Amino acid sequence: MSARQITLPFRAKRVETRPDANADLIGRRYADGDATITVIETCLNDQRRVIVERDIDGHTWSMPAWLMRLVFKEKRKRAA
């Protein structure tokens, strides 16, 4: 009995890379008391989260990107 490989007509799924919607947050910083908090990158596992770092002790953690946008929200000046 000869062994033959069966070829199925399915195509491999392509992984499409989406543009990072939170890339504009990288490098932004804000002052919290004596410390400065800096956004250093987006999470590799979850693109909805960003990694932030505190400059005093180098402690890093992740937080939702929408929360960082809320922190960086700039007040619009009204036109006269």
Secondary structure, 3 states (H helix, E strand, C coil): CCCCCCCCCCCCCCCCCCCCCCHHHCCCEEEECCEEEEEEEECCCCCCEEEEEECCCCCEEEEEHHHHHHHCCCCCCCCC
